[in-house]
């Protein structure tokens, strides 16, 4: 009996704050997941890769402010990222344009981090 491969995921964060945990299969591509023609991988660590739509700015996509705190905490360059962003596992070393999915524990940790950092902070009454 051969071992089955663990389910993998991709985490998409939209500029309006919505996020989606997508199933990641060997045939899944970052471009198809982001709904664009050309993507660029940005390694954030040995385990996590950020994918961005290379034409998002030219196509008038909004800045992805909701993703910024999470990306910053993962070590992404402080730069305005436009349009939806995708977080996956590491890229395939043979072909830099193919990504491995996130393990379940990685995906859940990123969602928790996103929800924690994207939470709106309500100002509290000052006390003297």
Residue frames relative to the residue before (quaternion, step in Angstrom):
aa qw qx qy qz dx dy dz
X 1.0000 0.0000 0.0000 0.0000 0.00 0.00 0.00
X 0.2797 -0.7758 0.5438 0.1552 3.59 -0.67 1.09
X 0.5214 -0.6384 0.4548 0.3372 3.57 -1.05 0.72
X 0.3872 -0.7063 0.5397 0.2450 3.56 -1.07 0.73
X 0.4962 -0.6528 0.4864 0.3017 3.52 -1.10 0.73
X 0.5106 -0.6485 0.4733 0.3079 3.56 -0.99 0.87
X 0.5525 -0.5906 0.4721 0.3509 3.55 -1.17 0.62
X 0.1438 -0.7865 0.5970 0.0660 3.56 -1.00 0.87
X 0.2237 -0.7912 0.5649 0.0692 3.52 -1.24 0.60
X 0.1882 -0.7008 0.6644 0.1789 3.50 -1.45 0.16
X 0.2332 -0.7674 0.5817 0.1353 3.58 -1.01 0.78
X 0.1270 -0.7848 0.6059 0.0295 3.55 -0.66 1.21
X 0.0810 -0.7681 0.6340 0.0398 3.57 -0.93 0.95
X 0.2726 -0.7824 0.5470 0.1192 3.55 -0.68 1.19
X 0.6266 -0.5600 0.3858 0.3807 3.62 -1.17 0.46
X 0.6787 0.4753 -0.3032 0.4707 3.61 1.13 -0.46
X 0.6489 -0.5507 0.3060 0.4267 3.59 1.28 0.13
X 0.5336 0.6055 -0.4250 0.4099 3.58 1.18 -0.29
X 0.0642 -0.7834 0.6150 0.0627 3.53 -1.13 0.60
X 0.1630 -0.7773 0.6035 0.0705 3.52 -1.24 0.54
X 0.2333 -0.7223 0.6347 0.1450 3.51 -1.02 0.88
X 0.1048 -0.8345 0.5409 0.0036 3.55 -0.30 1.31
X 0.4914 -0.6134 0.5220 0.3313 3.55 -1.10 0.70
X 0.1887 -0.7869 0.5816 0.0834 3.56 -0.97 0.89
X 0.0565 -0.7993 0.5981 -0.0120 3.55 -0.52 1.21
X 0.6819 -0.4795 0.3333 0.4404 3.61 -1.19 0.21
X 0.6989 0.4637 -0.2748 0.4701 3.62 1.14 -0.51
X 0.5085 0.6519 -0.4237 0.3699 3.60 1.24 -0.14
X 0.1256 -0.7843 0.6031 0.0728 3.56 -1.03 0.81
X 0.5910 -0.5725 0.4234 0.3791 3.58 -1.11 0.55
X 0.6482 0.5307 -0.3299 0.4352 3.60 0.95 -0.84
X 0.6652 0.4882 -0.3087 0.4732 3.59 0.92 -0.84
X 0.6516 0.5208 -0.3165 0.4517 3.58 0.99 -0.82
X 0.7272 0.4042 -0.2321 0.5040 3.60 1.00 -0.81
X 0.4055 -0.7368 0.4576 0.2886 3.60 1.25 -0.20
X 0.5834 0.5536 -0.3823 0.4550 3.55 0.97 0.85
X 0.5816 -0.6061 0.4248 0.3377 3.57 -1.31 0.08
X 0.8207 0.1353 -0.0192 0.5548 3.57 0.98 -0.82
X 0.0595 -0.8010 0.5956 0.0058 3.56 -0.77 1.06
X 0.2183 -0.7516 0.6082 0.1322 3.51 -1.31 0.41
X 0.2882 -0.7633 0.5488 0.1821 3.61 -0.79 0.98
X 0.0850 -0.7614 0.6416 0.0373 3.54 -1.08 0.82
X 0.2718 -0.7749 0.5424 0.1775 3.62 -0.32 1.16
X 0.2078 -0.7850 0.5741 0.1048 3.57 -0.78 1.05
X 0.7591 -0.0602 0.0436 0.6467 3.55 1.26 -0.51
X 0.6885 -0.4384 0.3457 0.4628 3.56 -1.25 -0.17
X 0.7393 0.4309 -0.2027 0.4761 3.56 1.24 -0.49
X 0.7918 0.2653 -0.1148 0.5380 3.60 1.15 -0.55
X 0.1030 -0.7763 0.6214 0.0240 3.52 -1.03 0.96
X 0.2667 -0.7269 0.6149 0.1497 3.54 -1.06 0.88
X 0.1235 -0.7701 0.6231 0.0578 3.57 -0.97 0.92
X 0.0596 -0.7938 0.6052 0.0084 3.56 -0.94 0.94
X 0.5017 -0.6057 0.5299 0.3173 3.53 -1.30 0.53
X 0.3801 -0.7619 0.4783 0.2149 3.59 -0.50 1.16
X 0.7418 0.3963 -0.2230 0.4929 3.60 1.12 -0.55
X 0.3339 0.7871 -0.4764 0.2049 3.60 1.26 0.12
X 0.6698 0.4936 -0.3082 0.4612 3.60 0.86 -0.91
X 0.6768 0.4918 -0.2937 0.4623 3.59 0.88 -0.95
X 0.7116 0.4374 -0.2524 0.4885 3.57 1.12 -0.65
X 0.5552 -0.6720 0.3598 0.3328 3.57 1.27 0.32
X 0.3244 0.7397 -0.5251 0.2682 3.60 1.12 0.55
X 0.5007 -0.6734 0.4511 0.3040 3.61 -1.02 0.72
X 0.6185 -0.5089 0.4403 0.4057 3.54 -1.32 0.33
X 0.3430 -0.7373 0.5464 0.2006 3.56 -0.99 0.82
X 0.1019 -0.8406 0.5318 0.0174 3.56 0.37 1.29
X 0.6390 0.5395 -0.3643 0.4097 3.67 0.88 -0.68
X 0.6828 0.4849 -0.2938 0.4608 3.61 1.06 -0.63
X 0.5107 0.7085 -0.3972 0.2818 3.59 1.14 -0.56
X 0.6849 0.4789 -0.3283 0.4403 3.69 0.72 -0.84
X 0.6583 0.4921 -0.3132 0.4757 3.59 0.99 -0.79
X 0.6571 0.5076 -0.3171 0.4583 3.57 0.89 -0.89
X 0.6341 0.5255 -0.3277 0.4629 3.57 0.99 -0.82
X 0.6771 0.4925 -0.2986 0.4580 3.60 0.92 -0.88
X 0.6770 0.4714 -0.2876 0.4865 3.59 1.19 -0.48
X 0.6161 -0.5935 0.3294 0.3996 3.56 1.27 0.04
X 0.3824 0.7182 -0.5009 0.2952 3.60 1.19 0.27
X 0.5732 -0.5732 0.4614 0.3606 3.53 -1.16 0.64
X 0.4508 -0.6690 0.5125 0.2941 3.57 -0.97 0.84
X 0.2567 0.7306 -0.5458 0.3201 3.45 -0.07 1.44
X 0.4533 -0.6673 0.4846 0.3382 3.63 -0.94 0.61
X 0.1730 -0.7678 0.6114 0.0816 3.56 -0.73 1.11
X 0.2310 -0.8011 0.5448 0.0895 3.57 -0.80 1.07
X 0.8014 0.2557 -0.2090 0.4987 3.54 -1.09 0.74
X 0.7236 -0.3892 0.3226 0.4699 3.53 -1.32 -0.22
X 0.1708 -0.7522 0.6248 0.1210 3.55 -1.21 0.59
X 0.2360 -0.7662 0.5886 0.1042 3.53 -1.23 0.62
X 0.1408 -0.7618 0.6271 0.0812 3.56 -0.98 0.89
X 0.0168 0.7853 -0.6168 0.0498 3.56 -0.85 1.05
X 0.6410 -0.4488 0.4206 0.4591 3.49 -1.33 -0.25
X 0.7607 -0.3685 0.2491 0.4727 3.59 -1.23 -0.23
X 0.5324 -0.5992 0.4828 0.3527 3.55 -1.26 0.41
X 0.5580 -0.5674 0.4831 0.3651 3.52 -1.28 0.43
X 0.4597 -0.7211 0.4452 0.2656 3.58 -0.70 1.05
X 0.6356 0.5359 -0.3374 0.4415 3.61 1.13 -0.51
X 0.7857 0.0841 -0.0325 0.6120 3.56 1.04 -0.77
X 0.3715 -0.7829 0.4602 0.1931 3.57 -0.34 1.24
X 0.6776 0.4971 -0.3071 0.4466 3.61 1.18 -0.22
X 0.6301 0.4834 -0.3567 0.4920 3.59 1.21 0.18
X 0.1848 -0.8056 0.5582 0.0724 3.53 -0.93 0.91
X 0.3575 -0.6507 0.6175 0.2600 3.49 -1.26 0.52
X 0.5139 -0.6483 0.4635 0.3175 3.55 -1.14 0.55
X 0.5727 -0.5474 0.4771 0.3805 3.51 -1.38 0.09
X 0.4632 -0.6152 0.5480 0.3267 3.55 -1.15 0.59
X 0.6708 -0.5077 0.3493 0.4125 3.57 -1.20 0.43
X 0.6698 0.4971 -0.3151 0.4527 3.62 0.88 -0.85
X 0.6300 0.5173 -0.3328 0.4741 3.61 1.05 -0.71
X 0.6627 0.5161 -0.3050 0.4488 3.57 0.89 -0.97
X 0.6794 0.4851 -0.2950 0.4647 3.58 0.90 -0.90
X 0.6342 0.5193 -0.3322 0.4667 3.60 1.02 -0.75
X 0.6572 0.4997 -0.3146 0.4685 3.61 0.98 -0.79
X 0.6342 0.5142 -0.3360 0.4695 3.59 1.00 -0.76
X 0.6485 0.5087 -0.3202 0.4670 3.58 0.92 -0.87
X 0.6567 0.5028 -0.3074 0.4706 3.56 0.95 -0.88
X 0.6415 0.5230 -0.3229 0.4590 3.58 0.98 -0.83
X 0.6973 0.4753 -0.2817 0.4567 3.57 0.80 -1.00
X 0.6491 0.5133 -0.3136 0.4657 3.58 1.06 -0.71
X 0.7461 0.4138 -0.2257 0.4702 3.58 0.83 -0.98
X 0.6838 0.4754 -0.2950 0.4684 3.61 1.10 -0.54
X 0.4441 0.7060 -0.4552 0.3116 3.58 1.25 -0.17
X 0.4352 -0.6808 0.5276 0.2622 3.53 -1.03 0.84
X 0.2554 -0.7574 0.5820 0.1498 3.55 -0.87 0.94
X 0.2564 -0.7653 0.5772 0.1239 3.52 -0.68 1.16
X 0.4565 -0.6858 0.4818 0.2984 3.62 -0.77 0.96
X 0.3005 -0.7443 0.5751 0.1584 3.52 -1.02 0.86
X 0.5918 -0.5614 0.4454 0.3692 3.53 -1.25 0.50
X 0.4214 -0.7036 0.5144 0.2506 3.54 -0.96 0.88
X 0.1451 -0.7620 0.6232 0.0996 3.52 -1.09 0.71
X 0.4017 -0.7298 0.5065 0.2224 3.53 -1.02 0.77
